[in-house]
């Protein structure tokens, strides 16, 4: 499987994503700078990494979502390319309109940074099938703007259609219905605030992120 | 010509910063405060002097970038 990671100014998890993808797929991912206009045609899986793209100016992820490479990402998403955005990457994907809803300032106005217990709500998605029915995982969270918002109708639709993939096991940031991660309707685009790329080595304190990447790898092959 | 764009959270969207501001004002003795909403103001300097055309353009800017209409609403004032 060929993978890629997009870097924006002030992305800071692009190296973590690179390392995780390299470790799990056995191939070095392509690093794509945000000014580039095209994702190479042989890429099967793109990670939009965490960080503080453009210093979170205007709104988290807002400027990055209007960058040249994201326009190609949108076009390729429609054709079924597998895409995952973690943390700031989730914010970029909602701002780009690839995922519904928005991520607002945490309800308690505090930056939260800790290992977080999550429930896998949909274990059949292409990002979670590798968990083999496992119900809970612990992944690191580290964000100030992770408070997921969508109107009631959208939330009902997301839950009914299995697009809610991860939920926090407690209210950590005020997210509607404790939502931590969602996919688009087609199931090829995932956005989540937790960081699976920071949980792929025992030295990270946990390895619950591995199965997420493994799921994508297994689905692709 | 200037355009002043006010962007704020839509009614019904929880605004924890506004809520904290209101609590703080009450703590300072401003008992008349019952609620606060926080937003942002973006001032744009624009070429030309056609206000109607400017409003059309600034509306497009709001829809495309300045506001996230999932959670925010906006108001535009055009000034000389």
Contacts between the chains, C-beta under 8 A, distances in Angstrom:
chain1	res1	chain2	res2	distance
A	58	B	65	7.3
A	58	B	66	7.4
A	59	B	68	5.8
A	62	B	65	6.8
A	62	B	68	7.0
A	66	B	64	7.7
A	66	B	65	6.2
A	94	B	70	7.7
A	95	B	68	6.7
A	100	B	70	7.8
A	101	B	70	6.3
A	102	B	68	5.5
A	102	B	70	4.3
A	102	B	71	4.7
A	104	B	9	7.9
A	104	B	13	7.5
A	104	B	14	7.8
A	104	B	71	6.2
A	105	B	16	6.3
A	105	B	17	6.6
A	106	B	16	7.7
A	107	B	14	6.9
A	107	B	16	5.4
A	108	B	16	7.1
A	109	B	16	5.4
A	109	B	17	6.6
A	109	B	20	6.5
A	149	B	13	6.6
A	149	B	70	7.2
A	149	B	71	5.7
A	150	B	70	7.2
A	174	B	14	7.1
A	174	B	16	7.5
